[in-house]
Amino acid sequence: MRELDPLNDFGFLKCMGENGDEEQLLSFINAIFKSRNKIIIKNGIKNISIAESLDNIEIDENTKLSAEKLKDKYCILDIRSKTYNKEIIIEAQRQNTGEMIKRSLFYACNIYRRLIKEGQNYQKLPEVIAINLIDYKMKNNDNIHTFYRLIDIPSIKTCTPKFLEGIEIHFINMQNFKKLKNKDINNSLHQWLIYFDKNTNPKLLNKVIKMNKPIEKAQKKLDLISMSDEDYRMYEMREMAQYDEITLKYTATQKGIEIGKTEGIKEGKEKASIEYAKKLKETGMSTEQISKIIDLPIEKIEKL
């Protein structure tokens, strides 16, 4: 097991999202595009405009990272990049923040809205592609790679469904990949996911690194984090932010369980009281007398 986790979002940003990391980023994005195109072909979908691969990419200057931002467990550290007609956002997420699909859609739409400047026409709008690399179980989804596009519903049953270009959202699920017994070492996306798995067998990792130069570059940058006191401190801040989030969720869950137990006892007592009141009422006892014995409101007893 490696000391540093490539999916720590600060580590992910350092290895894939700085100027000079274009080779790694391009390789990973093209691996996702290749996987997407296989899904499209497998399902017999035609009439869809897709990029086979990208030849170049430009990484946007990331917001300067401060200690306050890194400590903030709600702070999103993503990689923004662009080509001549595409804006691509990549985020690594190890904790289920809830409603990830809706959150990603909202985020992508918000970026899409901001891309048009005053006075420009809509033809200038580039396509927004959001890639979410997640390391938790998604409900009712066992796929390693899932992607979404806007589609004309009546055309679904045809072999040429109509898609609207503009926004495309991908989910790459590490948990589902880890369950895969026969990983394809010659599959470029599998190579990247083997690298992103902190617990990958060292021999398998070394084999992948030798096969894929961009992955080798990413691993070298990851190793450099532990050699820099400042970078390692920032890496640790993101780890601590995640642990804080896990602890808060656990504490809230435990509190919920305790409240549930208390509420359950109260509910059980009330049900027993109602059943007992029914029996007393059947004997002809007055509602006032029953109320004094069982401690139930007279109005409630009258309705029984």
PyMOL commands that set and color helices and strands:
alter all, ss='L'
color gray80, all
select helices_A, chain A and resi 9-16+22-42+67-71+100-114+122-124+153-155+174-179+188-196+202-211+213-225+229-282+287-294+298-303
alter helices_A, ss='H'
color red, helices_A
select strands_A, chain A and resi 58-59+78-82+86-93+127-134+145-151+163-173
alter strands_A, ss='S'
color yellow, strands_A
deselect
rebuild
show_as cartoon
